[in-house]
Amino acid sequence: MANNLLKFGSLPVRQTAFFLCDMQEKFRPLISYFEEICKSASRLTELSKILEVPLIVTEQYPSGLGHTVPDIKTDHAVGIFPKTKFSMCIPEVIKEMEKINNLQCVVLFGIETHACIEQTAIDLRGRGLNVHVVADSCSSRSIEDRYLALQRMKEMGCFITTTENVIFKLLLDKNNPKFNDVKHLFKNVTPYTGLCGVMSSPSRL
């Protein structure tokens, strides 16, 4: 029964990993809604720590582009891996994935949506995994690129989700013993990141 629910977007906490992609300092002035995306990504990494969901982090060419922004805490990550490939699915990451017992789902967030996020989603779907792309924790320089990439990933079978949706899917129940530890993460409304405007405009469709 539980496995049947995966195709509808279920997120079993012990069969899920979080992938944080390339949230680096050099991108801060370039990415649309970077500060808002950063706040949502920070909530997700904190959630992964509280619920003990494995967190895998990559950094694109860190010697030139810097490291993950300090706003996002990654001290509990199973690894922070430098890469030049756009997809996160480099050999070191795949090795970590194979250590996770019965991994079924990946919660994917970071930048850029139309490049590294999308190519990671393609590779993960190719490996048979259920991919949940967190729309309010992903962005690109261009809002059009971001929106169209989310559309493409939906068409390839990814779940396009939000930070709060991920929180509640992993908690499942108000009686979850970690509920009180997590509730501050959804106390405030997720910051607006521009998606509603682009989705509602006929010129974008």
C-alpha positions as CSV (number, residue, x, y, z in Angstrom):
1,M,0.0,0.0,0.0
2,A,2.7,2.5,1.0
3,N,4.6,2.0,-2.3
4,N,1.4,2.5,-4.3
5,L,1.1,6.0,-2.6
6,L,4.5,7.0,-4.0
7,K,3.0,7.6,-7.4
8,F,0.6,10.1,-6.0
9,G,3.3,12.1,-4.3
10,S,3.7,10.4,-0.9
11,L,7.0,11.2,0.9
12,P,8.0,8.4,3.3
13,V,10.5,9.9,5.7
14,R,12.8,6.9,5.8
15,Q,12.8,6.5,2.0
16,T,13.6,10.1,1.1
17,A,16.7,12.2,0.6
18,F,17.1,15.9,0.2
19,F,19.3,17.3,-2.7
20,L,20.5,20.9,-2.3
21,C,21.9,22.1,-5.6
22,D,24.5,24.9,-6.0
23,M,23.2,27.6,-3.7
24,Q,26.4,29.6,-3.8
25,E,27.5,33.1,-2.9
26,K,28.4,34.3,-6.4
27,F,24.9,33.6,-7.6
28,R,23.3,35.8,-5.0
29,P,23.1,39.0,-7.2
30,L,22.2,37.1,-10.3
31,I,19.3,34.8,-9.5
32,S,15.7,36.0,-9.4
33,Y,14.3,36.1,-5.9
34,F,17.5,34.6,-4.5
35,E,16.9,35.9,-0.9
36,E,13.4,34.4,-0.8
37,I,14.6,31.1,-2.3
38,C,17.4,31.0,0.2
39,K,14.9,31.4,3.1
40,S,12.8,28.5,1.8
41,A,15.9,26.3,1.2
42,S,17.1,27.0,4.7
43,R,13.8,25.8,6.1
44,L,14.2,22.6,4.1
45,T,17.7,21.9,5.3
46,E,16.6,22.5,8.9
47,L,13.7,20.1,8.3
48,S,16.1,17.4,7.0
49,K,18.2,17.8,10.2
50,I,15.2,17.5,12.6
51,L,13.7,14.6,10.8
52,E,17.0,12.9,10.1
53,V,16.5,12.8,6.3
54,P,19.8,12.5,4.5
55,L,20.9,15.8,2.9
56,I,23.2,15.8,-0.1
57,V,24.8,19.1,-1.2
58,T,26.6,20.1,-4.4
59,E,28.6,23.2,-5.3
60,Q,29.2,24.1,-9.0
61,Y,32.9,24.9,-9.6
62,P,33.4,26.2,-6.0
63,S,37.0,27.5,-6.6
64,G,35.4,30.1,-8.9
65,L,31.9,30.5,-7.7
66,G,32.3,30.2,-4.0
67,H,30.7,27.9,-1.5
68,T,27.1,27.4,-0.2
69,V,25.8,30.6,1.3
70,P,26.1,30.7,5.1
71,D,22.4,31.4,5.4
72,I,21.7,27.8,4.7
73,K,23.0,25.4,7.3
74,T,24.5,22.2,5.9
75,D,26.7,21.0,8.8
76,H,24.6,17.8,9.0
77,A,24.9,16.9,5.2
78,V,26.2,13.5,4.4
79,G,28.5,15.3,2.0
80,I,29.1,18.5,0.1
81,F,30.5,17.7,-3.3
82,P,32.2,20.0,-5.8
83,K,31.2,19.4,-9.4
84,T,31.6,20.8,-12.9
85,K,28.8,18.7,-14.4
86,F,25.4,20.4,-14.3
87,S,23.6,17.4,-12.9
88,M,24.1,16.6,-9.3
89,C,24.3,12.9,-10.2
90,I,28.1,12.7,-10.2
91,P,29.8,9.4,-9.0
92,E,30.3,10.7,-5.5
93,V,26.7,11.5,-5.1
94,I,25.5,8.2,-6.6
95,K,27.8,6.4,-4.1
96,E,26.0,8.3,-1.2
97,M,22.6,7.5,-2.7
98,E,23.5,3.8,-2.7
99,K,24.1,3.9,1.0
100,I,20.6,5.0,1.7
101,N,18.4,2.0,2.4
102,N,15.5,1.7,0.0
103,L,15.7,5.2,-1.4
104,Q,12.5,6.0,-3.3
105,C,12.1,9.8,-3.3
106,V,14.3,12.8,-3.7
107,V,13.3,16.3,-2.7
108,L,15.2,18.6,-5.1
109,F,15.9,22.3,-4.7
110,G,18.4,25.0,-5.5
111,I,19.6,26.6,-8.7
112,E,19.4,27.0,-11.6
113,T,16.0,25.5,-12.3
114,H,16.5,25.2,-16.1
115,A,20.0,23.9,-15.9
116,C,21.4,21.9,-12.9
117,I,18.0,21.2,-11.3
118,E,16.4,20.0,-14.5
119,Q,19.4,17.8,-15.5
120,T,19.5,16.3,-12.0
121,A,15.8,15.6,-12.3
122,I,16.3,13.8,-15.6
123,D,19.1,11.6,-14.1
124,L,17.1,10.8,-11.0
125,R,14.0,9.9,-13.0
126,G,16.2,7.8,-15.2
127,R,17.2,5.9,-12.1
128,G,13.5,5.2,-11.3
129,L,13.3,7.6,-8.4
130,N,10.3,9.8,-7.5
131,V,11.4,13.4,-7.7
132,H,9.8,16.3,-5.8
133,V,11.0,19.6,-7.2
134,V,10.4,22.4,-4.7
135,A,9.2,25.3,-6.8
136,D,9.5,28.0,-4.1
137,S,13.1,26.8,-3.3
138,C,14.3,26.8,-6.9
139,S,15.1,29.7,-9.2
140,S,17.0,30.9,-12.3
141,R,18.2,34.2,-13.6
142,S,15.2,34.4,-15.9
143,I,11.7,33.8,-14.5
144,E,10.7,32.4,-17.9
145,D,13.4,29.8,-17.8
146,R,12.4,28.9,-14.3
147,Y,8.7,28.5,-15.1
148,L,9.3,26.5,-18.4
149,A,11.7,24.2,-16.7
150,L,9.2,23.4,-14.0
151,Q,6.7,22.7,-16.7
152,R,9.1,20.3,-18.5
153,M,9.9,18.5,-15.2
154,K,6.2,18.1,-14.5
155,E,5.8,16.5,-17.9
156,M,8.7,14.1,-17.2
157,G,6.9,12.8,-14.1
158,C,8.3,15.0,-11.3
159,F,6.1,16.4,-8.6
160,I,6.2,20.2,-8.5
161,T,5.7,21.1,-4.9
162,T,6.4,23.7,-2.2
163,T,8.3,24.0,1.0
164,E,5.3,23.7,3.2
165,N,3.9,20.8,1.2
166,V,7.1,18.9,1.8
167,I,7.0,19.6,5.5
168,F,3.5,18.3,5.9
169,K,4.0,15.3,3.7
170,L,7.0,14.2,5.8
171,L,5.2,14.9,9.2
172,L,1.9,13.2,8.2
173,D,0.4,13.6,11.6
174,K,0.0,16.3,14.3
175,N,0.9,13.6,16.7
176,N,4.3,13.0,15.0
177,P,6.8,13.1,17.9
178,K,8.8,15.7,15.9
179,F,5.9,18.0,15.3
180,N,6.7,20.6,18.0
181,D,10.3,20.7,16.8
182,V,9.2,21.4,13.2
183,K,6.2,23.7,13.7
184,H,8.3,26.9,13.7
185,L,9.2,26.1,10.1
186,F,5.6,26.7,8.9
187,K,4.6,29.4,11.3
188,N,5.2,32.1,8.8
189,V,3.9,32.1,5.2
190,T,6.5,31.1,2.6
191,P,8.0,34.3,0.9
192,Y,6.5,35.1,-2.6
193,T,8.9,34.1,-5.4
194,G,7.1,35.4,-8.5
195,L,5.6,32.2,-9.8
196,C,2.0,33.1,-9.4
197,G,2.4,36.1,-11.7
198,V,4.1,34.2,-14.5
199,M,1.7,31.3,-14.3
200,S,-1.4,33.5,-14.5
201,S,-0.2,35.6,-17.5
202,P,-1.6,34.4,-20.8
203,S,1.6,35.6,-22.6
204,R,3.6,33.0,-20.6
205,L,1.5,30.0,-21.6
